[in-house]
Amino acid sequence: MKSLVCDKWVLPSELKVGELPTPSPGPKEVLIKIKACGVNFPDVLIVQGLYQFKPSFPFSPGGEISGIVESIGEDVKHLKVGQEVVSMIGWGGMAEYVVANKNVVFPKPPGMPHTLASAFLMVYGTSYHGLKDRAKLKKGETLLVLGASGGVGLAAVELGKLMGAKVIAAASTSEKLEVCKKYGADEVINYTTENLKDRIKELTDGKGADVVYDPVGGEFSEQALRATAWKGRFLVIGFAAGEIPKIPLNLALLKGCDIVGVFWGSFAQRNPNGLMQNTMQLIQWYQSGDIKPHIHGTYTLDKAPNAIMALMNREVSGKVVIEL
């Protein structure tokens, strides 16, 4: 099958399209013909050997797909051949076919185009798990989102507003912040031209943010933590800036705040019932028009390295998608 092949640790720009064997499903697995694959920040890391998981060579990146069930294992009862589905697979999505465990394959919402469906589960699943299960965000609280125009960031802006929070979006350009406003941000901060800590305090009348959503890391994490409210919750989502910050733990003591890790992939494996409940709620919100992924651009498979590099270079608002 035609695939984007990673056979050694490389920069995304060095990946090439080639052939990999078409997989066969085991008893608890589903073979999916891929129609679209969402690009996410783990794709930037996994081909360089920098992600938590290191697949065996050769493999294809791409952990979020939408497609059609080609065949099923004997223990798969909730799906049928020909059904349109979405799935989180870790890697293997930038290819014509992929095998997925039955527990991470869901019926595609009726009427949702494959391009949108492939850009849905990871960003909304991560953000909803973080805000609902880990931060326990309450109506009327203030939510600060760093890297707010990125995939998970924009989903957090949208969900935070839907959940009743006052949302402050922080990003690096005025163009990115305009996108955040369209997705519900009440206030915005350009952290390349404004002092992040001071602006957070100003926008919260000195109280600070109740919840900080940080998928960026780097130099702005500590500034945001210093502007967290008493009993605030600082969500550690990821490190798109490339630097894992070293946080002075006395800040957690002084503010009585929680520093909370958010690892949606592990949550999905450990709590399939919770994953199903969250996913069904997100699908319901999509069907009612309350949420909708922002697609920055689409690419063919042979241009997939360009798509991953665009994400790596922080040129993307929302999501980019590989269409097959």
N, C-alpha and C positions, 0 to 999 in steps of 0.2 A: 504494500500500500504506500501511496505517496505521503511523505511525512517531512516535517522539519526535524533534522537529525542533529543530536548532540552526542558526539562520540568521544569527547574529551572536554575538560573545563576550558571555556572560552568566553570572550565577550559576546553579547548577543549579536553584534554586527558580523561575527565570524561564522554564524550558523549557516548551513546550506540545506536545501531541499534534496531529499534522497528517498530511498526505499527501505521500509522496515516490514517484517512479517506481519500479516494480518492476524490478530490474536483470536483465540477461541474462548468462549465463556465456560467457566466451571459451573458446578451445581448451583451456587448462590450468586452467579454473576450474569451480567447483561452485556451483549455486544451491541454497541451503538454506532450507527453511521452518522458521522459528525456533519452538521450543517454550519455551525458557527462556534468559535472559541473566543471567550473573553480573555483579554490580556491583563494580568495583575502583577503587582510588584514582586511576588515570589518568583515569577518567571524571569525577572532580571537577575535574581540571586541564584536560582537553582542551576542555571547553565554555567555559572562561574564556580560552583561548588561552595557557595556561601550560605545556602539555606539550611534549615534544621534537618531536612531530609536530603539524602544523596542517592538518587536512583542509580541502578547499574547501567553501564553503557551497553549498547546505544539506547537512547531514549529521546522522546520528543517533549518539549515543555508544553505548558497549557493545562491549567487545572480546573477550568470551568467551561462546560460545553452545553450546547443544545443540539439535539439531533433526533434520529428515528431509530427505534428498536429494531435491530436486524435479526437477532436470535436471543434466546433466554435459556438459562440453566434450569434443571428439573425442579429445583427448590424455589424458583421465582414464581409467585402466585399473583402479585399485585400489578403486573405489567404484561403486555402482549405484543407480539410481533406487529410492526407497523405503527405502534403508538409513538407520538411525539413526546419527548422527555427532556429534562434538564438534569445535570449531574455535576457533582464536585468530585474530581478524580485525583487531585494532587499534581499529576503530570500525564502527558500522553495525548493532550487535546489538540495539538497542532498537527493533525494527521487525519486520514480519511475515516479510520475506525478506532474505537477504543473499547476496552472491557472495563466495566465498573461493578463494584459490589452492589447488590440489590438495595442495601440500606441507604445508599447515597444517590439513588436515582428516583426522581419525582416526575409525575406527569406535568408536562408543560402547560401553563395556563392557557385555556382556549383563546385563540385570537392573538396571542402574543407572538410577534415575529421572532424567528430564531435569533436574529441579531440582538434584539433586546433581551431575550431569554438567557443568552450566553453572558450577558453583562449584569445579571441580576443577583444570583445566589450569594456570591462571595462578598460583595460590598455591602449589600443590605443585610445578609446573614451576620457578618462580622459586626456591623454597626448596631443592629438590633440586639444581638447578644450582649454587646458591651454596654449599651445604654439601659436595657431592661434587666438583664440578669446580673451584671457585674456592678453597674453604678446605681441601679434602682432609681433612675431618674424620675423625679416627681414633677407634676404640673406646677408651673410657676417658678421653678428653679432656673438658674442661669447656666447654660451650656456653652463652653468655649471649644471650638473646633479648630485645631491647627491643621495646616495643609488642607484647608477646607474645600478647595476646588478639585482635589484628586478623587479617585473612585470611592474609597471608603469615607473620605472626608465629606464629600457632597452628599452621600447617603446619610451620614450622621446629621448634617444640617437639615436635610429633609425630614428624617425621622424625629429628630429632636423637636422641630417645630410641630410635627404631627402629634407628638406626645405631650405638648403643652408647655414646653420650655421657652424661655427667652434665649435666642441663639445668637452668639457672637462668632462670626467667621473670620479667621485669620489666614491670609495667603500672601503671595509675594508680588503680585501685580494687580493693577486696577482692573484689567480685563478679567482676571480670574475672580476677583471679588464681585464683579458684575454678574457672573454666572451664579455665585453664591446667593446674591440678592434674589435672583429669579427662583431659586430653590428654597427660599424662605428665611434667609438670614435677616435678623432684626438690626444688627449692627455689624460693621466690618472693620478690620484692622489690617493695614498693609505693613507687615513687619520688616520690610526693607526700608521704609521711610519713617516709621513711627516706633516709639519705645513700647514694646509689647506689654511689659509689666505695668507701666504707668497708664496705658490706654485701657487695660482690663479694669484696673482700679477705678479709673474715671467713668467707665461705662457701667460700673456696678455700684456707684456711689460709695466707693471705698470698701465694700464688702468682699469683693473677689468672686470668682466663678465657683459655683457649686460643683460642677463637673467639668473636667478638662479631658478632651478626647485628643490623644496625641499619636498619630501615625508617622510622625516625622523624625522625632529624636533630635540630636544635634544641639545647637546652642540655645534654642528657644524653649526646650523642655524645662530647664531650671527657672527661667523667667516666668513661665506659666505656672509652675508649682508655687513660686513665691507670691503669685497673685491668686492663689486658691483660697476659697472661703474656709472659715472654721468648719470642721467636719466635712470638708470637701472630698471628692473622689477624683483621683488622677488616673486616667485609663491609659495603660501602656499598650498601644496597638502595634507599633512597628517602628522602623528606623530608616525611612525613605531618604533622609539626609546622608545616610552612610555612617554616621557616628552614633555609637551607643553612649548616651550621657552618663556621667558618674554623679549621682544625685547626693547632696549632703543630707543624710537621714535626720539631722536635727530639725529640718523643715517639717517633716511629718509629725515630729513631736510637738513643735511649737504651734502647729495649725490643727492638731488633732485630726489630721486627714489620712485618708487611705490611698496608698499607691497600689493599683490593682492591675494585674496582668489580664489581657484579653487574647486568648488563643482559640479562635473559633474552630479551626480544624480539629484540635484535640477535643473540644466540646462536642463537635459533631460525632466523633467516634465513641466518646464515653457516654453520651446522653442522647441516644437516637430519638427517644420520645420527646425530649425538650427541643431537639432539632426539628422534628416534625411539627410540633406546635408553633414554633417560631416561623417556620417556612409557610405554613398554612395562613398565619396572620399576615405575612408579607404579601402572599399571593392575593389575599382578600383585599388588601390595601391597593395593590396594583389594579385589580379588577374594578374597584370603585373609583379609580382615577386619583387616589391620594398620593401615590408615588410612581415615578417613572424614571428609568435610568437615562442619564445624559450621555449620548454617544458622540464623542469627539471626532471619531473617524473610523472608517473600515478599510481593511487591507486584504489582498489575496494572500494565499499561503506563501508564494514566492517572495512576497514583500513583508512577511512576518518579522524578520530581523529588524526592519525599519520601525515596525510598530513597537517592539520591545525596547529599542533604543530611544524612541520618543518618550516612553514612560520613564526610562532610566534618566533621561536628560530633563525630566520634569517639564515637558512641553505639552502635557495633556491635561485637559479639564474633563472630569468624568471618566469615561471608559473608551478604550479602543478595542476593536473586535476584528478577528480573522474570519473571513467568510470562505467556506469551502463549497 
